């Protein structure tokens, strides 16, 4: 479900050039739809997460599935940039917010051991997305116009996600002996959790991490094509990055269970910062392939770790709302990159300063992650 939902949203990177050429809309304006996506997804994710805590995840993801297909179909028929930004930004963002936080919160309720790997496996759908939806979008665009391609993906989202949503459920209630001491975590209200130092550091790190990698993720295809690489080869770079992200999720998830979440998070963020900065020196396909593996492993691997930290520090009872709030902050970070990258290209006809700035923001995320309080201190408090 996360593969189709997040993959459909990120497929805008594939549509960027043909849309700009056919409609005359600027790259910054089209990329702005992705910025709106992340802003709306963040706010919606908090609301959807709280609704999932109260009403269960099934109704939440079912509503998201309906909205996702509707947003793509409406966007494919847009005749103005403003109309496209509303459909692809507002409607699609509202839909995407229904998947990540509620689904991650649901899987943490199923596992008491190996939680890092479990969350990583479920979030791997996001890593698979560039290997499935983006190549599909690339193939459709090469055979049909962008409107037909986008509408086709919207209909496919309905066909795949509506039945899948009906299969989502919470774990069975614990037996009487287990119910005496449920693993609910600290007895903390949502308001207290959102004001705690643990959440402030978690949310700020999540924000900076996503602000750093969102621009490079979204604009790597356009950057590669600007360097003279063909469209399908550029799509393969994007797909390889997603494949590496899948491997990174599994690798860092296992390491987090064995070594510790904080240590693995800091190491992953540091590798991400170095990889982003290195894109400044790349112009050949082989270099793009190498960096896509390193960068994809790093950014894909760290993303599920924030959910594990949230579950460990705040418990399951308010997990949906807490992680939804953290996701809202991360979405604000994700909203910066696509718009900034489009503005930088339109202003300088180059992407160099996007990667320089993103690398510095990534280093700031490393510094902040080092300040995350140990779990024992948080529980004692």
Buried (B, 14 or more C-beta within 10 A) or exposed (E): BBBBBBBBBBBBBBBBBBBBEEBEBBBBBBBBBBBBBBBBBBBBBBBBBBBBBEEBBBBBBBBBBBBBBBBBBBBBEBEEBEEBBBBBBBBBBBBBBBBBBBBBBBBBBEBEEEBBBBBBBBBBBBBBBBBBBBBBBBBBBEEEEBBEBBBBBBEBBBEBBBEBBEEBEEEEEEEEEEEEEEEEBBEBEBEEBBEBEBBBBBBBBBBBBBBBBBBBBBBBBBBBBBBEBEBEBBBBBBBBBBBBBBBBBBBBBBBBBEEBBBEBBBBBBBBBBBBBBBBBEBBEBEBBBBBBBBBBBBBBBBBBBBBBBBBBBBBBBBBBBBBBBBBBBBBBBBBBBBBBBBBBBEEEEEBEBBBBBBBEBBBBBBEBBBEBBEBEEBEEE
